Amino acid sequence: VTSVLIGATTMAQLERNIASIDLRLPAAVLDGIEAIHRRHPNPAP
């Protein structure tokens, strides 16, 4: 399950949050995130 908690309090903040849907992380960043998840599969038991 995936969810987004949007804490925008102004229209400008909401617009920036919505625009972030087009953000694409580079493969190196995604690989780094995956490596962390492999080391810590359940960081908050």
C-alpha positions in Angstrom: 0.0 0.0 0.0 1.3 3.4 -0.9 0.0 6.7 0.2 1.0 10.4 0.0 0.5 12.8 2.9 0.3 16.3 1.5 0.8 19.0 4.1 0.3 21.9 1.7 -1.1 25.0 3.4 -1.0 27.3 0.4 -2.0 27.0 -3.2 1.6 27.4 -4.3 2.7 24.5 -2.1 -0.1 22.4 -3.5 1.0 23.3 -7.0 4.6 22.3 -6.3 3.5 19.0 -4.7 1.3 18.2 -7.8 4.1 19.1 -10.2 6.4 16.6 -8.4 4.6 13.8 -10.1 6.8 14.4 -13.1 10.0 14.0 -11.0 12.2 11.1 -12.1 15.0 9.9 -9.9 18.2 8.9 -11.6 19.0 5.2 -11.6 22.0 5.7 -9.2 19.6 7.2 -6.6 17.1 4.4 -7.0 20.0 1.9 -6.7 21.1 3.6 -3.5 17.7 3.4 -2.0 17.4 -0.2 -2.9 20.7 -1.0 -1.3 19.5 0.6 1.9 16.3 -1.4 1.8 18.3 -4.6 1.4 20.4 -3.8 4.5 17.4 -2.7 6.5 14.3 -4.4 5.2 12.2 -3.4 8.2 13.7 -0.3 9.7 10.7 0.3 12.1 9.5 -3.0 13.5 
